[in-house]
Amino acid sequence: MTRLEEIQSLEEALHRPEVRTSRKALQTLLAEEFVEFGASGRVYDRQTTIEALLGESDIDRGELQTTNYALQPISSDAVLLTYEAERLYPDGSKRHVLRSSIWKHDGRKWQMLFHQGTIKA
């Protein structure tokens, strides 16, 4: 498995309902120092993000399609993952977002340190 495949797999785990509804899984994947800059313009810390994900309904989730993954090393123990996401909602609406995540290796496992979603023009 390449590094891109490994990090992409971890990122995509965070898209799956069984992970998004598991406090333990979220705590494993998100670093203590995790911060998200949401597509909404809001800033979320780890605990706020976990609580928001645990509180999502099936309608909030919609169907997510992702493409154009790219990985850039930023240090010996951190990488930047970028990709595009399109969320399809039950009412037929769509939302296109450019996403970026920083993943850091703590010596044992990879954890997401930072995530940003920017609505695509």
C-alpha positions in Angstrom: 0.0 0.0 0.0 1.4 3.4 -0.9 1.4 6.3 1.5 -1.3 8.0 -0.6 -3.5 4.9 -0.4 -2.9 4.6 3.4 -3.8 8.2 4.1 -6.7 8.2 1.6 -8.1 5.1 3.4 -7.9 6.8 6.8 -9.6 10.0 5.4 -12.3 7.9 3.8 -12.9 6.1 7.0 -14.1 9.4 8.4 -16.7 9.6 5.7 -18.3 6.3 6.7 -21.4 6.2 9.0 -20.0 3.5 11.2 -16.9 5.6 12.0 -18.8 8.9 12.3 -21.1 7.4 14.9 -18.3 5.8 17.0 -16.7 8.1 19.6 -13.8 5.6 20.0 -13.1 5.5 16.2 -13.2 9.3 16.0 -10.9 9.7 19.0 -8.5 7.3 17.4 -8.4 9.2 14.0 -8.5 12.8 15.3 -5.4 14.1 17.1 -5.9 15.8 20.5 -4.9 19.1 18.9 -7.3 18.7 15.9 -8.8 21.8 14.4 -11.2 22.1 11.4 -11.9 25.2 9.3 -15.4 24.2 8.0 -16.8 25.1 4.6 -19.3 27.1 6.7 -16.5 29.5 7.8 -16.7 28.1 11.4 -13.7 26.8 13.4 -14.1 23.5 15.2 -11.9 21.8 17.8 -11.7 18.1 18.3 -14.4 17.7 20.9 -16.9 20.0 19.0 -16.2 18.0 15.8 -16.7 14.7 17.5 -20.0 15.8 19.1 -21.2 17.2 15.8 -20.4 14.0 13.9 -22.1 11.9 16.6 -25.2 14.1 16.3 -25.6 13.9 12.5 -28.7 12.4 11.1 -28.8 10.3 7.9 -30.2 13.3 6.0 -27.2 15.5 7.1 -24.8 13.0 5.7 -26.1 12.6 2.1 -24.0 10.6 -0.3 -20.4 11.6 -0.7 -18.3 11.2 -3.8 -14.6 12.1 -3.7 -12.0 12.5 -6.5 -8.6 14.0 -7.3 -6.7 12.8 -4.2 -3.1 14.2 -4.0 -0.6 13.8 -1.2 2.3 16.2 -0.3 4.8 15.5 2.4 5.3 18.5 4.7 7.8 17.0 7.2 9.3 13.7 8.1 6.1 12.8 10.1 3.3 14.8 8.4 1.5 15.0 5.1 -1.0 17.2 3.4 -3.9 15.4 1.6 -6.0 17.3 -0.8 -9.1 16.2 -2.8 -12.5 17.3 -4.1 -15.8 16.2 -2.6 -19.4 16.3 -3.9 -22.2 15.6 -1.4 -25.5 14.6 -2.9 -28.5 15.2 -0.6 -31.8 13.3 -0.7 -33.6 16.4 -2.0 -31.4 16.4 -5.1 -29.2 19.3 -4.1 -25.4 19.1 -4.3 -22.4 20.7 -2.5 -19.0 20.8 -4.1 -16.1 21.3 -1.6 -12.3 21.4 -1.9 -10.9 19.6 1.1 -7.4 19.5 2.7 -6.2 17.5 5.7 -2.9 17.4 7.5 -2.1 13.9 8.9 0.6 13.5 11.5 2.3 10.3 12.5 2.8 10.0 16.3 5.3 7.1 16.0 2.5 4.5 16.2 -0.3 5.7 14.0 -1.5 8.4 11.7 -4.0 11.0 13.1 -5.7 13.9 11.4 -4.3 17.2 12.9 -6.1 19.7 10.7 -9.0 19.7 8.1 -10.4 22.4 5.9 -13.3 22.5 3.5 -13.8 25.3 1.0 -16.9 25.5 -1.1 -15.9 25.2 -4.8 -16.8 28.2 -6.9 
